Amino acid sequence: MNNVKFIVLLLSISLFTFTTQAQNDSEEEQLSLNSGTIDNQFEYILRKSGNFKGTNGQPYEAVKRSMFLTLRAHTIDSLKTIHKNLAETQAIVNSQAKEISSLKASLTNTQDTLDQTNIEKNSMSLFGIQMSKSGYNVLMWSIIGGLLALLLLFIYKFKNSNSITRDANRALAEIEEEFEEHRKVALEREQKVRRQLQDELNKQKPNS
């Protein structure tokens, strides 16, 4: 019975060791000095570094110079790529900033043009003077009202003049009638006086 437990324990330890080793081998296969991220390359070097003891008995780890130089070259290349990407990104940002500034200026000009168009749309020009539509309408209606008032005054004056003219003509006709009547009376009186004078002259002739 004890032998069976021992065998089972030994198999379990062996299986665990095999599994752990397989995992480590798989991870080492995934890690590489010439591929993957810088962090994975550092991890690869750390795993490949050797453990040693110094003369004073202190443990230390040694890294191959070739691996270190390779990692440094990869790090420098990565930094150059990052700087290049940053420069390209900054150039894109600057270009977009210029484009945004240009669009803002264009938008400002468009807004100014729109405001000017609205002002011109809502205003009228009279003798070179820019006026609002409401002010223009008030002025035009005032002018029309003034002209209408002058027309009514002219009509009133005209009718009044016609009335005065008719009254004057009527008075003149009456005066002419009176004058004609007076002339007839005067003519008749003159004729009567002439006849009387003639009669007197006729009376005086035989006596002479």
C-alpha positions in Angstrom: 0.0 0.0 0.0 2.8 2.4 0.9 4.5 1.5 -2.4 1.4 2.4 -4.4 1.2 5.8 -2.6 4.9 6.4 -3.3 4.5 5.6 -7.0 1.4 7.9 -7.3 3.4 10.7 -5.5 6.4 10.1 -7.8 4.1 10.2 -10.9 2.5 13.4 -9.7 5.8 15.1 -9.1 7.1 14.0 -12.5 4.0 15.2 -14.2 4.2 18.6 -12.5 7.9 19.0 -13.3 7.2 18.1 -17.0 4.3 20.5 -17.2 6.4 23.4 -15.7 9.3 22.6 -17.9 7.0 22.6 -21.0 5.5 25.9 -20.0 9.0 27.4 -19.5 10.1 26.0 -22.9 7.0 27.4 -24.5 7.5 30.9 -23.0 11.2 30.8 -24.1 10.1 29.9 -27.6 7.8 32.9 -27.6 10.5 35.2 -26.3 13.2 36.3 -28.8 16.0 38.8 -29.0 15.2 39.6 -32.6 11.4 39.9 -32.4 8.7 41.1 -30.1 8.6 44.2 -27.9 11.6 45.6 -26.1 10.2 44.4 -22.8 10.1 40.8 -24.2 13.7 41.1 -25.4 14.7 42.3 -21.9 12.9 39.3 -20.5 14.6 37.0 -22.9 18.1 38.3 -21.9 17.2 38.0 -18.2 16.3 34.4 -18.7 19.4 33.7 -20.8 21.7 35.4 -18.4 24.0 33.1 -16.3 24.1 33.0 -12.6 27.6 33.1 -11.1 29.3 33.7 -7.8 32.0 36.1 -7.2 35.2 35.6 -5.3 33.6 37.1 -2.3 30.8 34.6 -2.6 28.2 37.2 -3.8 25.9 35.9 -6.6 25.7 37.9 -9.8 24.3 37.5 -13.3 26.3 37.9 -16.5 24.9 38.8 -19.9 26.6 38.1 -23.2 28.1 41.2 -24.7 26.6 40.3 -28.1 23.1 40.0 -26.7 23.5 43.3 -24.9 24.7 45.1 -28.0 21.9 43.6 -30.0 19.4 44.7 -27.4 20.9 48.2 -27.4 20.7 48.4 -31.2 17.1 47.3 -31.1 16.4 49.8 -28.3 18.0 52.6 -30.3 16.0 51.6 -33.4 12.8 51.6 -31.4 13.6 55.0 -30.0 14.4 56.3 -33.5 11.1 54.9 -34.7 9.3 56.5 -31.8 11.0 59.9 -32.5 10.1 59.5 -36.2 6.5 58.7 -35.4 6.4 61.6 -33.0 7.9 64.0 -35.6 5.4 62.8 -38.2 2.6 63.1 -35.6 3.8 66.6 -34.7 3.9 67.5 -38.4 0.3 66.2 -38.8 -0.8 68.2 -35.7 0.9 71.4 -37.0 -0.7 70.9 -40.5 -4.1 70.3 -38.9 -3.6 73.3 -36.6 -2.8 75.5 -39.7 -5.8 74.0 -41.4 -8.0 74.8 -38.4 -6.7 78.3 -38.2 -7.4 78.7 -42.0 -10.9 77.3 -41.5 -11.5 79.7 -38.5 -10.4 82.6 -40.6 -12.6 81.5 -43.5 -15.5 81.0 -41.1 -14.9 84.5 -39.6 -14.9 86.0 -43.1 -18.0 84.0 -44.0 -19.7 85.2 -40.9 -18.7 88.8 -41.6 -20.0 88.5 -45.1 -23.2 86.9 -43.9 -23.7 89.7 -41.3 -23.1 92.4 -44.0 -25.5 90.6 -46.3 -28.2 90.5 -43.6 -27.6 94.2 -42.9 -27.9 95.0 -46.6 -30.9 92.7 -46.8 -32.6 94.4 -43.9 -31.7 98.0 -45.0 -32.3 100.3 -48.0 -30.1 102.9 -49.6 -31.6 106.4 -50.0 -29.4 109.1 -51.5 -26.3 107.1 -50.5 -27.5 106.8 -46.9 -28.0 103.3 -45.6 -31.2 103.0 -43.7 -33.1 100.2 -42.0 -36.1 98.9 -43.8 -38.4 100.1 -41.0 -36.9 103.6 -41.1 -37.0 103.6 -44.9 -40.7 102.6 -44.8 -41.5 105.3 -42.3 -39.7 107.9 -44.4 -41.4 106.9 -47.6 -44.8 106.8 -46.0 -44.1 110.2 -44.4 -43.2 111.5 -47.9 -46.4 110.0 -49.4 -48.5 111.4 -46.5 -46.9 114.8 -47.0 -47.6 114.7 -50.8 -51.1 113.6 -50.1 -51.6 116.4 -47.7 -50.3 118.9 -50.2 -52.6 117.4 -52.9 -55.6 117.8 -50.6 -54.5 121.3 -49.8 -54.2 122.1 -53.5 -57.6 120.6 -54.2 -59.1 122.7 -51.4 -57.3 125.8 -52.7 -58.5 125.0 -56.2 -62.1 124.5 -55.1 -61.9 127.7 -53.0 -60.5 129.6 -55.9 -63.2 128.3 -58.2 -65.8 129.4 -55.6 -64.2 132.8 -55.4 -64.0 133.0 -59.2 -67.7 132.1 -59.5 -68.6 134.6 -56.8 -66.5 137.2 -58.6 -68.1 136.4 -62.0 -71.5 136.5 -60.4 -70.8 139.9 -58.8 -69.4 141.1 -62.1 -72.5 140.0 -63.9 -74.6 141.8 -61.4 -72.5 144.9 -61.7 -72.7 144.7 -65.5 -76.5 144.3 -65.3 -76.7 147.3 -62.9 -74.4 149.3 -65.2 -76.5 148.4 -68.2 -79.7 149.4 -66.3 -78.0 152.6 -65.2 -76.9 153.2 -68.8 -80.4 152.7 -70.1 -81.8 155.0 -67.5 -79.2 157.5 -68.2 -79.8 157.2 -71.9 -83.6 157.6 -71.5 -83.0 160.6 -69.2 -80.7 162.1 -71.8 -83.2 161.6 -74.6 -85.9 163.1 -72.4 -83.8 166.1 -71.6 -83.1 166.5 -75.3 -86.7 166.3 -76.2 -87.6 168.9 -73.6 -84.8 171.0 -74.8 -86.0 170.7 -78.4 -89.5 171.5 -77.3 -88.3 174.6 -75.6 -86.4 175.6 -78.7 -89.5 175.0 -80.8 -91.5 177.2 -78.5 -89.0 180.0 -78.7 -89.0 180.2 -82.5 -92.4 181.8 -83.2 -91.8 184.5 -80.6 -88.7 185.6 -82.3 
